[in-house]
Amino acid sequence: MTKSTPLFTPVLIVGCIIVMTGFAIRASFGVFQIPIAEEFGWLRADFSLAIAIQNLAWGIGQPIFGAIAEKIGDRKAIVMGAIAYALGLVLSAGATTPGAHQFYEIFVGFGVAGTGFGVVLAVVGRASSDDNRSMSLAIATAAGSAGQVFGAPLAEGLLTVMTWQSVFLVFAGMILATLALLPLMRAPVSASKAELQESMGTVLLRAMKDPSYTMIFLGFFSCGYQLAFVTAHFPAFVTEMCSPIEGGGMLAGLGISTTSALGAVAISLIGLANIAGTIAAGWLGKRYTKKYLLAGIYAGRTIVAAWFILTPMTPATVILFSIVMGSLWLATVPLTSGLVAHLYGLRYMGTLYGIVFFSHQLGSFMGVWLGGRLYDIYGNYNAVWWVGVGVGAFSALIHLPIREKRRSVAAA
């Protein structure tokens, strides 16, 4: 690739649309937490476990779909992912027991893996020039946040005119519709001759022996924990714990008259703020050391989360938290994926990032499941929130010793 390659290529645009659609659907699941539990009389932990299993399946599926993309083609992997996603949503719409719903979320999780960051960022990375790569990864990541902006309010709005089962069917149609754009998504294998001659096993073994790769893997855990907990439980958290919205004022002027609406809008505000935060991370990642940027982001999340749980919750604190946390939300993704590409090359970036992302999804599983489990035990989310503060501080520290210097293939 040459430096004259434009930033906005068809690959980047189509990748953004696919990621945006998939993340709009995924980010809306917290809105269904109360309606589904109330319809069937389930415990909060029942639906929480379904979302947790979805996140775990996403993590397991990510390196699998990354390897599929690198072996048989990116577009074939995305088609398989979209079909799995739609199948999971359709089956979930007919689920009437916790066990069935939890099982079908495995398909949804694999669908997110096949249409999400692991596959799409690898394609975007290969289609970008060296100068544009950091920003291209940031823009594709920000597209996920754009989906989050309208995903939760869309689900909330659809629930006012149809059942949650019908909303799931609408979402299945949305993800399948993105496949019409795949013919535009062609990316070269951007790698050196030496990288192309290496086998996947050789590259994986080198990464596994590298302490820096292990630290990246461990550090990504808290990102998944925090993001999944907030996405799955924050709307219900706000609905039940926030002080009532009274009078007219700015919130009423924006159409926010209930704490339920505030919870859905909070998820949108996080996504909206993250668009700017993620693009800023991409710009900074080209100019500064990625490990220090990542440590700073995790430290910032830790401070913001601690402040929020120690402060009486009001509509104003919810909005402020959403904006500040949102600016740090997915800013880790272009930096982490860019760091993996920088250290180990582009040839097997999808697989290597997929393995790192598995740690992210282990955190997601714990954040969602513990949120429901500890809520049922204690009647609030305080304990699981403080666990998030602790793992965030751990991630801030573990990124500091990473050696951000790539060894040549020959030296390795």
Buried (B, 14 or more C-beta within 10 A) or exposed (E): BEEEBEEEBBBBBBBBBBBBBBBBBBBBBBBBBBBBBEEBEBBBBBBBBBBBBBBBBBBBBBBBBBBBBBEEEBBBBBBBBBBBBBBBBBBBBEBEEBEBBBBBBBBBBBBBBBBBBBBBBBBBBBBBBEBBBBBBBBBBBBBBBBBBBBBBBBBBBBBEEEEBBEBBBBBBEBBBEBBEBBEBBBBEEBBEEEBEEBEBEEBBEBBEEBEBBBBBBBBBBBBBBBBBBBBBBBBBBBBBBBEEBEEEEEBEEEEBEEBBBBBBBBBBBBBBBBBBBBBBBBBBBBEEEBBBBBBBBBBBBBBBBBBBBEEEBEBEBBBBBBBBBBBBBBBBBBBBBBBBBBBBBBBBBBBBBBBBBBBBBBBBBBBBBBBBBBBEEEEEBEBBBEBBBEBBBBBBEBBEEBEEEBEEBEEB
